[in-house]
Amino acid sequence: MQSQTTILFVGDIVGGIGRRTLIALLPALRERHAPDFVVVNGENAAGGLGITPKNADQLFEAGVDVITLGNHTYRHREIYQYLDAIDPIIRPTNFLRSQPGHGWCVVERDGVRLGVVSVSGNLFMNAGRPAFTEADAALAALRGSVDHVLVDVHAEATSEKVGMGWYLDGRVTAVVGTHTHIPTADARVLPGGTAYITDVGMTGPRGGVIGVKREQAVEAMVTRMPIRFTTSTEDPWLNGVVIRTAAEPMRAESIEQMLEPAPGIT
């Protein structure tokens, strides 16, 4: 029987303010929750869109074990080769096989092996292949080689994320939703033993509109004209979840939502 494993998952890191918020709060979160693994969604880490090798290195140096990505994966061309070369940074597994990167990885600590899978939604998104069948393919590739699996579902539609949770219930340890940047209030362990939340939320400026300066976002909505968006720095928060596994493989005991303010971070 395995000992309990703790996984800290942090929602979409937005821009430099999001990176600084994570780095500032992570030591206290480690002390409070003692996570064995830290996984973050970093697809907005570079100025609010995409990620660069420098950003990724900064997150890994801060103690992040795995970085998941999403629809802005390829915003910066300098990340392409990095995605192929560095194993614990993953883009959605249902992107085209010809696109740079890979969709799952395995990390190990103290004899426990955690598989992490990234999946993009298909509704209102531009992923090249079906999410549900490609999630099955990733799990088949991991079968027998890991103790636990966390799936990041980067999707726009709430229904698609909820559906994925039920589809994978009992087959993975956790299904966590990302992309919409707004934390949902439905964190729970499903009947089959899978920890689930529809959206973890974002790590970045709550004083903006999903990360963008609010006056720019509102102007675009009111005028229906193109506006150049920049990342807000107002009222940064860290949004995440702490998942504690059960003693048996592929099962969660609990999922706890974290909504942490970061006063003094600019």
N, C-alpha and C positions, 0 to 999 in steps of 0.2 A: 504494500500500500504506500502510495506516495505521500509526502508531506505537502502541506498547502503552499501554493505558489501565488504570488501577488503580482498583478499586471497593472501598471499605470498607463492609461491611454489619454493623450492630450489632443483636443480638437484643433482644427485648422489654424495653424500659426500664420498670422497676417502681418507681413512686413517686418521691418526692423523692430517696431514696438512689440510685436508678438514674440520675436526671438528674445528680446531683452526681458520680457515678462517671464517667459519660460525659464531662462537662465537665472533670474533673480529668485523665483519661487521654488525651483526644483530642490535645492538643498533642504528647505523646510519640509517639503512634501516627502522627501526621502526619509527624513527623521520621523515624520508622523506616520507614514504608511509602510515604510520599508519595502518598496517594490523590488521584486527580483528582475523585472523587465520594464523598460520604459519605451513606449511606442508613441510616435507623434505623427500627425498628418502635417506635412510641410509644403503642400502644393501652392500656398500663397505666401511663402516665406520671403520671396524676393520682391519687395516693394508692392506686395499685394497680389502679384501674379507670377506663378511659377517658382522655380528654385534654381540657384546656381551652385556649382561645386563649392564655392566659398561658404555659402549659407549652410550647405549640408555638412561640411567639415566642422563648422561652428557648433551645429547641433550635436554631432557625434562627440566632439570634444567636451561638450557639457554633460555627457553621460547618457545620451539617447542611444538605444540599442537598434531600433528600426525606424526608418522614415517611410511613410506611405504617401502616395501622390494622388492625382486625379486629373480632371479635364485640362488643367493648365500645365501639365507635365512638360510639354515641349515648347513652352514660351521662350526659353533661352537656349540657343543652340549649343552653348558650351556645356550643357548638362548631358548631351546625348552620349558621348563616350563614357562619361562618369557612370551613367545608368547601366551600361554594359559591364563596366569594370568593378563596381562596388556592389557586393551582394546585398547588404541590408538596407538598400534604398529601392523601393519597388513601385512600379506604376501599375495601373489596373491590368489584371490578367486577361481581360477580354478586349484589350487593344489588339490591333493586328500583330501577327507574329513578326512581320517585317519591320515594325516600329522598334526603336531602341528600348532596351531595358527588359525586365522580367517581372512577373506578377506575383511571386511569392518567394519567401526565404525562410531559413531556419536559424534560430539563435539558441545558444545553450548556456545555462548557468547552473552550477552545482548539480550536474547530472540530469537536469530537466531541460527538455528540448521543446521550444515553442515555435510553431509554424505561424507565420503571418501572411495573410493573403489580402491583396487589394482587388476590389471589383468595382467597376463603374456601372451605374444604372444605364438603362437604354432609353427610358422615357425622358424626353426633352434633353437628351445628352447625345454625344456623337461617338460613342464607343463602337468599334468595328465588328464586334461579335456579341452573341447573346450572353447576358450576365449569368443566368441560372445554370446553363450547361457548362460554361467555362468555370464557374465555381466548383461544379462537380469534378471537372478535369483536374483542377488544382488540388482538391482534396484527395483524389485518386493518386496523384503524384506524391503526396505527403503521407499516404496511408502506411502505417507500420513504422514510420521513422520519427514520429513526434509524440509527445505526451499531451500537448494542448495546441489548439489552433484558435487564433483570433482573426476575424474577417472584418476589414474596413470596407463598408459599402458606401461609395462616394456617389450619391445620387440626389437628384432634384425632387423626385416624386416620393412623398411620404408612403403612399401605397406600395411602391416597389420595395422600399426598405423594410416595411413591415412584412411584406410577402417573403422577402429573403430571410428574415428572422425565423418565420415559421418553417420555411423550406429547409433550413439548416439546423433547426432545433433538434438536439440530441446527437448531432454529428460533429459539432464544433463546440469549443468552450465559450466563445463570445462572438456576437455580431454587433458591431458599433457603426452607426451612421454618421457620415460627415457630409460636407458641401454647403448646406444652407446657412451655416454660421449661427443658427438660433438654437439654443439648447431646449430639448423637449423634456417633458415631465413624466416619461413612461419607462424609466429604467426599472428592469425587473428580470428575474430568472424565469424563463419559459418552462412549461411543464416537462419538457425533455431534458432540462438541465443546462440550457444555453443562456448565458447572460446577454441581455439585449437592451439597446436604446436606439430610438429613431434618429436622433442627432445629438452628438456630444456638445456641439457649439463651437465657438472659435476662441482662440487665444490672441487677443488684440484689443482694439479700442471700442468699447461698448458705447462710447459717446458719438460714434459715427453711424453710418447705415451699412451694416454687415462689413465694416472695415473702412469704408470710404468716408471722407469728410462729409458730414451731413448736409451742409449747404450746397455742395456740388450735386449730391444725389437728389436732393429735393428739387434743385433747379432743373435737372434733367427730366424729372417726372412731371414738373409743372409746364415747362416750355416745349417738351418733346423735341429738343434740339441736342446735338452732340455736345457733351461736356467732357473736358479732360479731368479724369478722376485722380486724386491723390489720397494716400492712406492717412486716415485720421490718427492722432496720437492721444486723443482725449479719453480718459477713464479706462485704462487698460485692465482687463480681467483675464484670468486663465480658466478655461472650461475643460473639464476632463472627467474621467471615471476611474475608479479603482475597482478592479475585478479580483476577487479571491476565488481560487479554484477549490473544487471538492477534492477528496482524497483519490477518487478514481479518475482515469484519463477522460478528457473531453467533456468535463462537467464543471460547472461553476457553482459555488456556494452562495455568492452574493455579488452585487454590483452597486457601488455607491457613487452618486453624482458629486462632482466638485465644481463649485462656482467661486473662484478665489479672486478678490480684488488685489491689484498691485499698486498700492499708493506710492507715490514718489517716482514711478517709472515714467520716463518721457522719451 
